[in-house]
Amino acid sequence: MGVLERHWIMGWIIFLFLLPIIHGWGKDGHYATCKIAENFLTGEALAAVKALLPAEAEGDLAAVCSWADEIRYKAHYRWSSTLHYADTPDFRCNYNYCRDCHDTVGRKDRCVTGAINNYTMQLMSEHDDSGLYAVSYNLTEALMFLSHFIGDVHQPLHVGFLGDEGGNSITVRWYRRKTNLHHVWDNMIIESALKTFYDKDLTAMIQAIQSNITDAFVDEASQENCKSTVCPDPYASESIKLACKFAYRNATPGITLGGLKIIGSSCYAYDYFYSRWPVVESRLAKGGVRLATLLNRIFSEHKSIAEE
């Protein structure tokens, strides 16, 4: 390998390390969100979803719910990286679309809520007779992006502070593992819940979450003061408020968020995991219910997709 080739490769590796490390829920969280959603789809919407899914999904939306994370650093999809989150001003604890929905160079609508609006529009555009839509969209990708981004916007640190990149630059320990706060909320709280409560059985965890979803919960999660098919801004507002109240609280750089602490002769579990797991559980449930509600709206208005 020549000198120029080595320099090019090293430069590319450095570039990858400098990219924001933001993934939304980990694979388990996205799988759970979409699996919950599948159980609330109407027959009409379920048929439409199955018609759009790629063959490798074998009719299971949850199987491709992490697709947007898997492709985001491929050359053809690198543009999608900034669509997974929305950064907000440090310590304001609020979200504003006009202020916060832009990419790192200031291009408007390039954030998770803008992406939800965009991919909803794309799915709505198919079989539209108004003549407003001149572009033919890839509806399979639109469905997979939309399902993923609904999950992302419900992860509190996906609408976190700009200064710490949604917790990515806050180094902490989760039990004995060195990590960052964002990764704790993406993966580690869910991993610890699986180990602590469900014998590492993801299906059992999803079933337990679903068993706690009441009609009242569905009604509350689905109610929106929304004159459009989708209004993701309230979801983002919820997330930043939860980030301030739960994710960032007591999560100072270098702290151990898991494990035990000794006070005198007594041993106490740190309460970060036990007090935050119900928040994560609720966000997974709301993300699933809201995704189903959105897909039901889209495909009830465009029946022809399901009939193809």
C-alpha positions in Angstrom: 0.0 0.0 0.0 1.4 3.4 -1.0 1.9 6.4 1.2 -1.0 8.3 -0.4 -3.4 5.4 0.2 -2.4 5.0 3.8 -2.9 8.8 4.4 -6.3 8.6 2.7 -7.4 5.6 4.8 -6.2 7.3 8.0 -8.0 10.5 7.1 -11.2 8.6 6.5 -10.9 6.7 9.9 -10.4 10.0 11.7 -13.4 11.5 9.9 -15.6 8.6 11.0 -14.5 9.1 14.6 -15.4 12.8 14.4 -19.0 12.0 13.3 -21.6 12.4 16.0 -22.2 9.1 17.7 -26.0 9.1 18.0 -28.1 6.0 17.4 -31.5 6.4 19.0 -32.7 3.5 20.9 -30.4 0.5 20.4 -31.6 -2.4 18.4 -33.7 -3.9 21.2 -35.5 -0.6 21.8 -36.4 -0.1 18.1 -37.5 -3.7 17.8 -39.7 -3.3 20.9 -41.2 0.0 19.5 -42.1 -1.5 16.2 -43.3 -4.8 17.7 -45.7 -2.9 20.0 -46.9 -0.9 17.0 -47.7 -4.0 15.0 -50.2 -5.1 17.7 -52.2 -1.8 17.3 -52.3 -1.7 13.5 -55.7 -2.0 11.8 -56.0 -4.9 9.3 -55.9 -2.3 6.5 -52.7 -0.7 7.8 -51.0 -4.0 8.5 -51.7 -5.2 5.0 -50.2 -2.0 3.6 -47.1 -2.2 5.8 -46.5 -5.8 4.7 -46.9 -4.8 1.1 -44.2 -2.2 1.5 -41.7 -4.2 3.5 -38.6 -5.6 1.8 -38.6 -9.4 1.3 -35.9 -10.0 4.0 -38.3 -8.6 6.6 -40.7 -11.6 6.0 -43.7 -9.4 6.8 -42.3 -8.2 10.2 -41.9 -4.4 10.6 -39.8 -4.9 13.7 -37.2 -6.8 11.8 -36.2 -3.7 9.8 -36.8 -1.1 12.5 -33.1 -0.6 13.0 -32.4 -0.3 9.3 -31.9 3.5 9.4 -29.1 3.0 11.9 -27.4 0.3 9.9 -27.2 2.3 6.7 -26.5 5.9 8.0 -22.7 5.8 7.6 -22.8 4.2 4.1 -21.8 6.6 1.4 -25.2 6.6 -0.2 -27.0 7.4 3.0 -24.6 9.6 4.9 -27.0 12.5 4.4 -29.5 10.8 6.8 -27.2 11.0 9.8 -28.5 14.3 11.2 -32.2 13.1 10.9 -32.0 11.0 14.0 -32.0 13.8 16.6 -32.7 17.5 17.3 -30.3 19.4 19.5 -31.6 22.1 21.8 -29.9 25.0 23.6 -28.2 23.9 26.8 -30.3 23.9 30.0 -33.4 25.5 28.3 -35.3 22.2 28.6 -37.6 23.1 25.8 -37.9 22.4 22.1 -38.8 24.8 19.3 -39.0 23.6 15.7 -38.0 26.8 14.0 -35.0 27.2 16.4 -33.9 23.6 16.7 -34.7 21.7 13.5 -31.7 22.1 11.3 -28.5 20.2 10.6 -24.9 21.1 11.7 -24.6 23.7 8.9 -27.9 25.3 9.5 -30.1 23.7 6.8 -33.7 23.8 8.0 -35.9 20.8 8.5 -32.9 18.4 8.8 -33.7 16.9 12.2 -35.8 14.0 13.6 -39.1 15.9 13.6 -38.5 17.3 10.2 -37.8 13.8 9.0 -41.0 12.4 10.5 -43.0 15.1 8.7 -41.1 14.4 5.4 -41.6 10.6 5.4 -45.2 10.9 6.5 -45.7 13.2 3.5 -44.0 10.7 1.2 -46.2 7.8 2.3 -49.3 10.0 2.0 -48.3 11.1 -1.5 -48.7 7.7 -3.1 -52.1 7.4 -4.9 -52.8 11.1 -4.3 -55.0 12.5 -7.0 -54.5 16.2 -6.3 -51.5 16.5 -8.6 -49.5 18.2 -5.8 -46.8 15.5 -5.8 -44.7 15.3 -8.9 -41.9 13.1 -7.4 -42.1 9.3 -7.1 -40.8 8.2 -3.7 -39.3 5.0 -2.4 -42.1 4.0 -0.1 -40.3 1.0 1.4 -37.5 3.3 2.6 -40.0 5.9 3.7 -41.8 3.4 5.9 -38.5 2.1 7.4 -37.2 5.6 8.0 -40.5 6.8 9.5 -40.8 3.8 11.9 -37.3 4.3 13.1 -37.5 8.1 13.6 -40.7 7.7 15.6 -38.7 5.6 18.0 -35.8 8.1 18.0 -37.9 11.1 18.9 -39.1 9.2 22.0 -35.6 8.6 23.3 -35.2 11.6 25.6 -31.5 12.3 24.7 -32.4 12.5 21.0 -33.7 15.9 21.9 -30.9 16.6 24.3 -28.4 19.5 24.7 -26.3 20.8 21.9 -23.2 21.3 24.1 -22.9 17.6 25.0 -24.3 16.2 21.8 -27.3 14.6 23.6 -25.2 13.1 26.3 -22.6 11.6 24.0 -19.7 13.7 25.5 -20.7 12.9 29.1 -18.5 10.0 30.1 -20.0 7.9 32.9 -19.8 4.3 34.2 -22.7 1.9 34.0 -21.9 -0.5 36.7 -18.2 -1.3 35.8 -18.4 -0.4 32.2 -17.1 2.9 30.9 -19.5 4.5 28.5 -21.4 7.8 27.8 -24.8 9.0 29.0 -26.3 8.7 25.6 -25.4 5.1 25.3 -26.8 4.4 28.7 -30.2 5.6 27.4 -29.9 3.9 24.0 -28.9 0.5 25.3 -27.8 0.0 28.8 -31.0 0.7 30.8 -32.8 -1.7 28.5 -30.0 -4.3 28.7 -30.1 -4.1 32.5 -33.9 -4.4 32.5 -33.7 -7.5 30.3 -31.2 -9.1 32.7 -32.9 -8.0 36.0 -36.5 -8.5 35.2 -36.9 -10.8 32.1 -34.1 -13.3 32.1 -32.7 -11.7 29.0 -35.9 -12.5 27.1 -36.8 -9.6 24.8 -40.1 -11.1 23.9 -41.1 -11.3 27.6 -40.1 -7.7 28.0 -42.2 -6.6 25.1 -45.2 -8.6 26.3 -44.9 -7.1 29.8 -44.9 -3.6 28.4 -47.9 -4.4 26.2 -49.8 -5.8 29.1 -49.6 -2.5 30.9 -50.9 -0.5 27.9 -54.5 0.3 28.8 -57.2 1.8 26.7 -56.7 5.0 28.7 -53.0 5.0 27.9 -53.7 4.5 24.2 -56.2 7.4 24.2 -53.8 9.7 26.1 -50.8 8.8 23.9 -52.8 9.2 20.7 -54.6 12.5 21.6 -52.9 15.4 19.8 -54.0 19.0 19.1 -53.0 18.3 15.5 -54.7 19.4 12.3 -52.3 17.3 10.2 -51.7 13.6 9.8 -48.7 13.8 12.2 -47.4 16.4 14.7 -44.1 15.2 16.1 -43.2 18.5 17.9 -45.1 17.5 21.1 -43.1 14.2 21.2 -39.8 16.2 21.0 -41.0 18.5 23.7 -41.8 15.6 26.0 -38.4 14.1 25.4 -36.3 17.2 26.3 -38.4 17.7 29.4 -37.7 14.0 30.4 -34.0 14.4 29.5 -33.8 17.3 31.9 -35.8 15.7 34.7 -34.3 12.2 34.5 -31.5 11.6 32.0 -29.2 14.6 32.9 -30.2 14.7 36.6 -27.3 13.4 38.8 -25.4 12.3 35.7 -22.2 14.3 36.1 -19.1 13.4 34.1 -17.2 10.4 35.7 -20.0 9.2 37.9 -21.0 5.6 38.3 -24.7 5.2 37.5 -24.9 1.5 38.2 -23.7 -0.8 40.9 -23.9 -0.4 44.7 -22.8 2.1 47.2 -21.9 1.3 50.8 -23.2 3.5 53.6 -22.1 2.2 57.0 -22.8 -1.5 57.2 -25.6 -1.3 54.6 -25.5 -1.8 50.9 -27.8 0.4 48.7 -28.4 0.0 45.0 -28.0 3.2 43.1 -31.5 4.4 42.1 -30.6 5.7 38.6 -31.6 2.4 36.9 -34.7 1.6 39.0 -36.0 5.2 38.7 -35.2 5.6 35.0 -36.5 2.2 33.7 -40.2 3.2 34.1 -39.4 6.3 32.0 -37.8 4.2 29.2 -40.7 1.7 29.5 -43.2 4.4 29.0 -41.4 5.9 26.0 -41.2 2.6 24.3 -44.9 2.1 24.8 -45.8 5.6 23.6 -43.5 5.3 20.6 -45.2 2.0 19.6 -48.7 3.3 20.1 -48.1 6.5 18.3 -46.4 4.8 15.4 -49.4 2.5 15.0 -51.8 5.5 15.2 -49.8 7.3 12.5 -49.7 4.3 10.2 -53.4 3.7 10.7 -54.1 7.3 9.7 -51.8 7.1 6.6 -53.1 3.8 5.3 -56.8 4.3 6.1 -56.7 7.3 3.8 -54.8 5.4 1.1 -56.3 2.0 0.8 -54.9 1.2 -2.6 -51.4 0.3 -1.2 -52.9 -2.5 0.8 -55.0 -3.6 -2.2 -52.0 -3.9 -4.6 
